[in-house]
Amino acid sequence: MNNGFTKGLIIGGLIGASVSMVMSPGGMKNRTRKKMMRTGRAMMRKSGNLIADMIDVFR
């Protein structure tokens, strides 16, 4: 569980940092923003199993 918690903390930090970069106006080009969105969606698909495991732990 300790390893999973650390992984979740790292993923949450990455998501928070990327959202703050995307939301800042004029901070990045449109192409870069689209590339980050694609990468973020792929990461969310891959981390879906981790989130499901965390939900099972709290049940």
N, C-alpha and C positions, 0 to 999 in steps of 0.2 A: 504494500500500500504506500509505503514511503516513496518508492520509485515512481509510482503513478502520480502521486501528489506533486512531485517535482516536475514531472513531464507536463502536467496540467498547468502548473504555475508558469513554466516557460512558454507554453503555447498561448496562454492568456496574455502574457507580457508582449509577445510578438503581435498578437491580434490588436491589443491596445495601441501599440506603437504604430502599426500600419494604419489603423483607423484615424489616429490623430494626424498622420502625414497626409492621408487622402482628404480629410476634411479641411485642412488649411488652404485658404484660397491662394492660387498662384504659386503654390509650393512645388508643383511638378507639372510636367507636360502631360497632355492628354493620352499619348501613347503609353507612357510609363504608368499612368493611372490604370489604364485598361489591362496592362500586363500584371500589375499587382492584384487587380481584382480576379483575374484568371488564376493566379497562384494561390490567392486566398481561398477561392472556391475549391480548388484541388486539395488544399490543406484541410479544409473543413470536412470534405468527404473522407479523407484518410483518418482524421481524428474523431470521426463519428463513433467508432468502436470504443475509443477511450471515454467519451462522454457517456455512452451506454453502460460501460463498466462502472463509472462513478455513480450513476443513477441506481444501479443494482446494489452498490455498497450501502447507499443511504436508505434503502428499503428495509 
